[in-house]
Amino acid sequence: MGDPVRGSEGEARSLAKALLGLLLLLAGVADASRGARGAPVDGAQGGLVGDTPGESVGDAPRRSPGAEAAALAAPAPADSQRCPICRSLTIIREPIYRPGEPAAETLYGRLANALHVTTREGVVRRGLHFREGQPVCPEDLAASLRRLRSYPFLHSQIEISGYAPGDSVDLIVRTRDVWTTQVDFQIRKEGGLMTWSVGARETNLLGLGKKVSLRLGEDEVQTFWGVGLIDPQLLGRNLWLVAAASGGGERRAERLFLERRFEQAATPWGFTLGADRLEGTFVDHRGGLEGPEWDLDFWELLARAGGRVTGGRRWALRVSPGVYLAHEVYDEPDAGAPGDLPPLHDWDVRAPGVTFHYVVERYRQVSGVDAFEHRSDLNLGTELQLFAGYATPAWGSRGEGAFFLLEAEQGVASFRGGFARFAVLARAEVDDRQLFNTRWESALRYYQHITRRQLLATRLRWDWSRALTPQRILTLGAESGLRGFDAYRFWGERVLLLNLEDRVTLAEDLWGLISFGLVGFVDAGVAWKAGERERERPRVSVGLGLRLLGSRTSGRTVTRVDIGFPVLGGGDETDPILSFGAGQAF
């Protein structure tokens, strides 16, 4: 006769798992709103060819991971005509929980598979860089995997099997869905800065790969509403569309982004059209969290189109003529600027110019950097994008001179699987050979796996500015990585910040539902005015954090909870600072 106590405990555990599964399916793991301006487009990277050797796909045996990796890493043919022809292409689309998995037989597993609409075959086919009857090279397979892994409605375990040297090849593409319907409560706290929102979103509407969302909440100024649409295959083509609108009180904002991406070195042409509009309130953080509120009228437009002018299979130089237009006007609040600080600057730029884009592809797959077992595609090669224009009053600019926008990134692989990435974002204006309204943001990140479940992460950030308009002043606090101090606690014209994290995974895909881990961190930074560095003391904080991910239910966004303690440079500040939000701190 069984032990009734153990039996009841087992039933309780089963019931707890079922309740947790239903809760995650309906709500997902709470993540944080990132703010309307500059929010990244949804979609992460990751995956591996041939994750599960020894299984079969229909009647075709799956090749081993080593064979698949070798095929993709094989030297590229000198002539595309020597690449094998794709004779047949089979698409296999799997549900959230595969048959035979323990979680597939649970209540939440059966419910998830029954309610979810599996991604349609046409969506997967359009994500590929090859078709039946066309030559298919290793670069085409690798670029196809990267594009499919960028879709947030597909699990990172995507496989393309069957590739081998020869005149023709039969290919099998195997994908797996994740749960995409969520009603969630998002909250973000960075020191004393608290924002929240509640909303609903569907990332794979009717299996078409389109995301629609509705949100209500409160930012640092007022309550707001927002609606959005993201379509990675607009009109059935390789076009990314992001359209969003929000409002509340006297504020309103709209965003439109349309892009044909350069997804591999051989992509012949592409374009970008981005437009943002904001009318409402801007908080002057030179006054801290409770800084004065200015009325702002802002719009910005960047348009460019062009193509590849030279290159090889793994590198390219592209040139795209375009235009950058921006307008900012501020109305001073009744209380005036904080203290004796200067007022915010109105700003107008109308700059036709040219974008130069140089890229060298050295993609590498890494796991556990952003989202536990999630595999990411990282380019450890070179990417540099420079827009050089000339602002002229004839087009409506307030002044005349050169205008530059720079984005650059360089990756380096190190020993034992570690890697580093150096990134730069910069904008500058030149008038009478003098730099003004110039800001340079640079960051060096290094990641090193100690074991499969332990990762050391380091970031060194240096921000530099010259004659910067006050509304773009550099700040340092919980919102920017100094987690033991209040948001916007320090500001200046220079910022130096060092972050160290030890990330330990405690459980992966527990019950087919959730992964979680712990983080220990040290943050150290200093902000100062030009020529006055000796007057500013370094600030240091230490702390602990929790990381959560609904592995099949909340896409790829990790929920972050950190508590930081000031240990140096805080003066009388001794209270811990609680921060939580979406994604890793860096």
Disulfide bonds with the S-S distance in Angstrom:
Cys83-Cys137 1.81
